[in-house]
Amino acid sequence: MADDGNARIIAEFRANDGRVGGFFVGKPMLLLHHRGRKSGRDYVSPTLYLPDGDDPAAMYIFATMGGAPTNPGWYYNVVSAGRAEVEVGTETFEVTVQQLTGERRDEVYAEQARRWEDFLGYEEKTRGVRTIPVLALRRVSPPVH
């Protein structure tokens, strides 16, 4: 279930072949489908992603929650499941989920922050509170249409 803001973003994403305006204009966004690890409910969460420049089957997502002191619920759901489904543009496909750590996590986060400076602010807000998780998503199935 999405809150009203997410519901509007999801509708706009689907109506415009994966593009969203406003704050998100020009930023790569995907819709992350996940099941609540406790509730068993199905959720869809819009999130920005970073394509892997060397591997078209891989992308990275960031559990920023806008710099909040806690991780978003979707983070725990997809890490627990190890898999998720994503909508990217007009395609829907299954992905594996792996958490990045150490230097690799730092490199990927720094690249996202270089592209979208909002990520510098998120990191500053969470400094000393939590390290923002970075997850690698790898496509495992052909598109579902």
ZIQUI-V30235 format. One line per field, one symbol per residue. ss: DSSP state (H for helix, E for strand, L for the rest). psi: psi as a letter, one per 40 degrees, with the letter a starting at -180 (. if undefined). A space follows every 10 residues. Layout:
ss = ???
psi = ???
This chain:
ss = LLLHHHHHHH HHHHHLLLLL LHHHLLLLEE EEEEELLLLL LEEEEEEEEE ELLLLLLEEE EELLHHHLLL LLHHHHHHHH HLEEEEEELL EEEEEEEEEE LHHHHHHHHH HHHHHLLHHH HHHHHHLLLL LLLEEEEEEL LLLLL
psi = hiiddddddd ddddeffeii abdehehhii hhhihhddde ihihhhiiih ihdeheeiii ihgdffeiei iidddddddd deiiiihhbe ihiiiihhhi iadddddddd dddddgeddd dddddehedi hhihhhhhhe iiih.
